[in-house]
Amino acid sequence: MDTKIRKAVFPVAGFGTRFLPATKAMPKELLPIVDKPLIQYAVEEAIAGGIDTLIFVTGRNKRAIEDHFDANHELETILRAKGKEAQAEMVRNIIPTGVECIFVRQAEQLGLGHAVLCAERAVGGDPFAVLLADDFLTESEPGVTADLVQAFAASGKSQLSVMEVDGPDISKYGVVVPNGLGAGIVGLVEKPDASDAPSNLASIGRYVLTPDIFQTLRGISAGSGGEIQLADAINIHARKGLVETVLLNGRRFDCGSVAGFVAASTHEFALRGSR
Ligand code: UTP
């Protein structure tokens, strides 16, 4: 097994029901924070972490994401003819040379765990990153994926990005059960009652996983909402002592919700003005 992480999976097949009607014909991952789609921020973070193969798990909204990451020679030519060189270069460099995009289809939206399983053949037998683009991360140079990749290189164990959540909001997250010795965990509990929460460390949408997660996912039956949950598979690995956490360096906004999306947009716009 290669210990260098080169592949990243981007599950982008969800319905995005909380953003209807915006997401009726467009995946929520293309919603822009200021002027850049959520998915492009996540792709840039992955590339900054050393990833060179981007695997998108798409649904019925395949076209728009493919088009965004495909070359657009016509647009480039028009921009250059108008003297807009900087914009033409921006369009050209959305995917840098040497980085490859692979698109796989999740025919039925059977949950995040199922979406990751759909990437199995494209991932092969190597460890890989997973990025949920609707978890918008900022102020975390060189990026959370780079932090997870570095931690994986040190231990060879799966890595979860976690953030501290104090108070009753902890019950909205998957919460890790620390082993009490360091970064290792012995469980991941989905949405516990705040009074029963095993820690104040919530799992967010960035992971580095070992390829044996696919076999575990195959053995899992549909859980809450009829979906195959990635958290259930990670919990099984955590109980075996195969999972560690890395504390979030930076800020995170839940852009799966309208309130989080608006807060992220406001924050990012102000941040750009201050640069
Ligand atoms: P969410 O739980 O936010 O679901 O998915 P959703 O469908 O995107 O949004 P709502 O809740 O209906 O508003 C978390 C991530 O997992 C992906 C989504 O695209 C999102 O990036 N996902 C979820 C899939 O790719 N396939 C699925 O079957 C479910």
Residues whose N, C-alpha, C, O or C-beta is under 5 A from the ligand:
A	BS01	UTP	P11 V12 A13 G14 F15 G16 T17 R18 F19 V57 E108 Q109 L110 G111 L112 A115 L132 A133 G256
